Amino acid sequence: MTAAADPGQAREVLAARLRPSGAVPAPAPADAVVQELYAAHALTLIRLANLLVRDRAEAEDVVQDAFTALYRALPRLRDHDQLLPYVRTAVINGCRSALRGQRRAAQLATRDRPAQAPAAASAEASVLLNEERRAVFAAMSRLPRRSREVLVLRYYLDLTDREIAQTLGVSRGTVSSTASRAVAALTREFGSDHDID
């Protein structure tokens, strides 16, 4: 037997020989990093995406695509402390793309059809979503896209203005002013008897 010229290759050969027959090799470091991040944050990111796109399956697809993009980009990323903000940004961008696709599909579907009354919510959906919650979602849907994103990141994920700015790629001042305008719009719509902050 000759020694391998590359020390890394020699370690792999030795590890393969010492591994019990049929044993699965340990995941590569990149795999472990992405798996750990996925296990810790996937559910929260799916909920975030669901709040933005209002479709659970689409939200799951957006998050899966974001983690796939992270896995592919991991060798190029230098600061592994910024992986979660990277994935959040990818989820937000994926939600934007999904919403554009939903709008295009809705436009195509309604282009040649006469206007119809919206479908009534099922009895099950009526039980699950009370009237006030539906009103909040309706009011949120009337806000501009960035306002919705800022409010969801601030009040659902409890991110700081700095983290929101980093996720959306805007300044902290933009985050503050956008949140302020969005809260003011919701306050006008619901009146001052509702505590939005």
N, C-alpha and C positions, 0 to 999 in steps of 0.2 A: 504494500500500500504506500502511495506517495502522498506527501503532505500537500494540501492545497496552497496555491500561491497567495491567495487573498485570505487574510485572517478572518474576515466576516463569513466567507464561504466555508472556511474550516469549522467555525462555530456552528453554522447551520448543519453541516454534515454530521458533526458530533452530536448535536441535539437530536437530529433525526434518528441516529443509531441508538441513542439512549431512551428515546420515547417508546413507550410500550406499543406493541403492534395494534393498529386500529385506533390509536389515540388521535384526537384532533389537535393540530398544532395551536398554540396560543395565538390570539389575534395580534395582528401587527399593531404597532403603537397608534397609527392613524385610525385604525378600526376601533381600538379601545377608546380613543378620545371622542370620536363621533358617537359611539354607542353610549358612553357615559353621559354625554350632553343630551342625547336623545332621551335616555331613560329619565333624566332629571327635568327636562323642559318640554318634551313633545306635547303632553296633554295641555299645558298652559298655552302653548303656541297654537294648538288646534282650536282651543276656545277663543283665543284672540282672533284667529282667521275666521272662525265661525261668526263672531260678532261683526266682522267687516263684510264678509261675503254672504252671510245668512243662508249657508248651505253646508251642512256637515261634511258631505262627501267631497265637495270642492275644497273645503278647509283642510281636510286630511291630505288631499292631493297637493295643495299649496305647501303644507309643512313638509311632506315627504320630498317634494322637489327642492325645498330649501336645504334640507339635510343632505340630499344628493349633491347639490351644488357645493355645500361645505366640504363634503368628502373629496370632491374633485379638486377644490381650491386649497385644501389643507397643506399640501406641500409648498405652495407659494405664500401662505400666510405666515408672517413673522411673529406676530404678537398673539399667542394663544390665549391671553387673557381677554381678547376681544372677540372670541368665537361666538358667544351668546349675542352680542350686539350685531355681529355679522349675520347670524341666522335670523334675528328679529327683522333686520332690514330686508333680507331676502323674503321673509314671509309677507311683510308689508308690500313689497314690490310685486310679489306673486298675487296678492289680493287685488292690487290695482289691475293687473293683467286679467285676472278672473272677472272682475267687475266690468272691464271693457268688453270681454267676451260675452258676458251676460247681457249687456246693453245691446251689443250687435245682434245677438240671437233674438232678443225681445223685439228689436226693430224689424228684423226679417220676418218674425212670426206675425207681427201685427200690421205689417205694411199692406198686405192684400186682404186683410180681414176687417169687417166692420167692428167698431168698438163694442165691447161686451162689458157687462157689469162684473166687477171682481168676484172671484169665487168666494163663497162663504167659508169661514173656517170650520173644520170638523168639530164635532162635539168634544173629542179628545183634546184637540188643540185649544179649544175655548177653556177647558178645565186647566190645562197647563199654563196658559198665558192669561193672566188677568187683564182687565181693561187698562189699568194704569201702566202696566209694563208694555202693552202694545202701543199705548200713546207715546211712551218714551222712545221706543224703537222707531215709531213713525216720525217723531220729531227729530231724532238723530239722523234718519235717512234723508231728511230735508236739508240738513247742514251740508256745507261743502265737504268734499272728500277729506281734505287735510284736517278740518275741524273734527270730523268723526275719528280720524286716526289719532289725533292728539288726545281727545277725551278718552278713547279706549285705552291708549297706552298709559295715560295718567291715572284714571280711576279704576281700570280693571287690572292692569299689571303693576300699578303703584310705582311707575318709573319716575325718576326725577326729571326736571326740565332738561338737564344736561344729557341724560340717557335718551330722552325722547328726541332731542336735537340730533344726537348722534345716529339714532335709528332712522330718522327721516331725512337726514342730510341737510338740515336747516340750522339757523342760529338759535340760541336760547331765547333771545328776544322775540323771534318769530313764534316759538312755542308758547311763550307767555301771552303774547298778544292774541294768538289764535285761540288759546284756551279761554282767555277772558271774553273774547267776542262770542265764542260758542256757548259759554255758560250764560252770558247775557241774553243770547237768543233763546235759549231754553227757558230762562227765567221769565222772559216776556211771554213766551208761549204758555207756560204753566202757571204764571203768577208768582207772587212772592211768598205764598203760603207753602210752597214746596222747597225743601232744603236741597239744593243741587250740590253745593260744596260739601 
